[in-house]
């Protein structure tokens, strides 16, 4: 088993050849005990990936992950991090070329979205009452103070940890800031105006 883990570890040359891209995308992963857990990609290359997770895999453990925009990847845990773990990506050269193209697209999209984020107008929804759901299934009633295509500020009695993944209605995102009466959430993807309108401005029966 030990030799297999060594075989999967990226060589120094491989690490130099793969440029890590900082992206913020979400997914799920399965460990050898077949339990599934949510995760967020911190950075990724075609050869390895760093994941922010609540459950940490052990070095040498095989992992299967399903990442938004990327799809299924397989690999082996190489080291544990303060808030997650790093793993190799075991794939054919053709698959790694495809991963490189996907990561380039995601990195460029992220750079393009950054200035757009700052220009998104924040508005108060007509239906401010919503539900915030945590990854463990707990749900809390909340009131939306304002929202934009990229995020929302909500008034809520609890303060989920910064960085934790949440669902605001049907919108997936993460907590990015605390303030006196609530939290700020950044959506996982830039929303379409019609999606927000349907979610928060349509009459409710």
Secondary structure, DSSP 8 states (H G I E B T S, - for coil): -HHHHHHHS--HHHHHHS--EEEEEEEEEE-TT--EEEEEEEEE-SSEEEEEESS---TT-EEEEEETTTEEEEEEEEEEETTEEEEE----HHHHHHHHHHHHHHHHHHHHHHHHHHH---B--SS-EEEEEETTS-EEEEEEEEE-SSEEEEE-S----TT-EEEETTEEEEEEEEETTEEEEEESS---HHHHIIIIIS---
